[in-house]
Amino acid sequence: MENAKTTYTTKMLILSALFAAIVAACSQVSIPIGPVPFTLQVLAIFFASLILPPKYAFFSLLVYDLLGAVGVPVFAGFTGGLSKFAGPTGGYLMAFPIAAFVTSYINAKKPIKNEVANSILALILGLAIIYVFGFLYLSWAAHMTLKKAFAVGVLPFIIPDIIKLAIAYLIARAVKSRKVLNIA
């Protein structure tokens, strides 16, 4: 007979793998608009972050990055390989697990007692992590000024990403309210 901790761990690992696959699928909804494509990755990353506990949110995005690093075409445009980490989007990719952990951690710890405000704080901090890592690395990898990297790697994405955060929140809230995944 399985104990409850083993069952919980197995369930979390399966959900982590599922969310890594969801991020990979959402990465393929890609519109190239410059060195950083428009994708639905952010929606999937933050959906995972609002559902999974912190270490599993981190693990899920780490698995996604590792799959891409070894060449599985999980990144935007069905690409993969270590070269993606050295290219203009490398900083964004490296930030995904960290942003997922921070978002999930803040969402779970609830420093703000109002659930919506707490989730907004978690989501905005997670997105800020992706933006900061992403545009700083973009500046370095593409030999751009910080101003130019910000202009092409952050500015065009702010409004669409805020919409994606809202959608991720609403989907996560619906999933949790229906106890579809039965995560304690």
Solvent accessible surface area in square Angstrom, and as a share of the most:
residue,aa,sasa,rsa
1,M,242,1.08
2,E,124,0.56
3,N,93,0.48
4,A,87,0.67
5,K,154,0.65
6,T,64,0.37
7,T,69,0.40
8,Y,77,0.29
9,T,47,0.28
10,T,63,0.37
11,K,67,0.28
12,M,0,0.00
13,L,79,0.39
14,I,111,0.56
15,L,12,0.06
16,S,0,0.00
17,A,57,0.44
18,L,86,0.43
19,F,2,0.01
20,A,3,0.02
21,A,59,0.46
22,I,50,0.26
23,V,0,0.00
24,A,16,0.13
25,A,63,0.49
26,C,23,0.14
27,S,0,0.00
28,Q,41,0.18
29,V,76,0.44
30,S,35,0.23
31,I,96,0.49
32,P,113,0.71
33,I,89,0.45
34,G,48,0.46
35,P,47,0.29
36,V,14,0.08
37,P,31,0.20
38,F,46,0.19
39,T,9,0.05
40,L,52,0.26
41,Q,19,0.08
42,V,15,0.09
43,L,25,0.13
44,A,0,0.00
45,I,0,0.00
46,F,0,0.00
47,F,25,0.10
48,A,0,0.00
49,S,1,0.01
50,L,5,0.03
51,I,11,0.06
52,L,5,0.03
53,P,32,0.20
54,P,25,0.16
55,K,132,0.56
56,Y,17,0.07
57,A,0,0.00
58,F,75,0.31
59,F,78,0.32
60,S,0,0.00
61,L,0,0.00
62,L,61,0.30
63,V,34,0.20
64,Y,1,0.00
65,D,9,0.05
66,L,99,0.49
67,L,71,0.35
68,G,0,0.00
69,A,18,0.14
70,V,120,0.69
71,G,39,0.38
72,V,60,0.35
73,P,70,0.44
74,V,13,0.08
75,F,4,0.02
76,A,18,0.14
77,G,47,0.46
78,F,142,0.59
79,T,47,0.28
80,G,24,0.23
81,G,16,0.16
82,L,128,0.64
83,S,82,0.53
84,K,63,0.27
85,F,33,0.14
86,A,68,0.53
87,G,17,0.16
88,P,50,0.32
89,T,25,0.15
90,G,0,0.00
91,G,2,0.02
92,Y,16,0.06
93,L,8,0.04
94,M,76,0.34
95,A,0,0.00
96,F,6,0.02
97,P,6,0.04
98,I,66,0.34
99,A,0,0.00
100,A,0,0.00
101,F,78,0.33
102,V,39,0.22
103,T,0,0.00
104,S,3,0.02
105,Y,98,0.37
106,I,24,0.12
107,N,13,0.07
108,A,61,0.48
109,K,128,0.54
110,K,83,0.35
111,P,84,0.53
112,I,68,0.35
113,K,177,0.75
114,N,91,0.46
115,E,80,0.36
116,V,64,0.37
117,A,36,0.28
118,N,1,0.01
119,S,3,0.02
120,I,88,0.45
121,L,61,0.30
122,A,0,0.00
123,L,7,0.03
124,I,96,0.49
125,L,72,0.36
126,G,0,0.00
127,L,10,0.05
128,A,40,0.31
129,I,36,0.18
130,I,4,0.02
131,Y,27,0.10
132,V,73,0.42
133,F,82,0.34
134,G,0,0.00
135,F,31,0.13
136,L,82,0.41
137,Y,47,0.18
138,L,0,0.00
139,S,13,0.09
140,W,170,0.60
141,A,25,0.19
142,A,36,0.28
143,H,169,0.76
144,M,41,0.18
145,T,92,0.54
146,L,99,0.49
147,K,170,0.72
148,K,105,0.45
149,A,0,0.00
150,F,76,0.32
151,A,43,0.33
152,V,38,0.22
153,G,1,0.01
154,V,3,0.02
155,L,97,0.48
156,P,59,0.37
157,F,12,0.05
158,I,56,0.28
159,I,126,0.64
160,P,36,0.23
161,D,4,0.02
162,I,94,0.48
163,I,97,0.49
164,K,11,0.05
165,L,9,0.04
166,A,52,0.40
167,I,69,0.35
168,A,0,0.00
169,Y,26,0.10
170,L,108,0.54
171,I,67,0.34
172,A,3,0.02
173,R,120,0.44
174,A,36,0.28
175,V,27,0.15
176,K,96,0.40
177,S,82,0.53
178,R,166,0.61
179,K,145,0.61
180,V,94,0.54
181,L,39,0.19
182,N,103,0.53
183,I,49,0.25
184,A,124,0.96
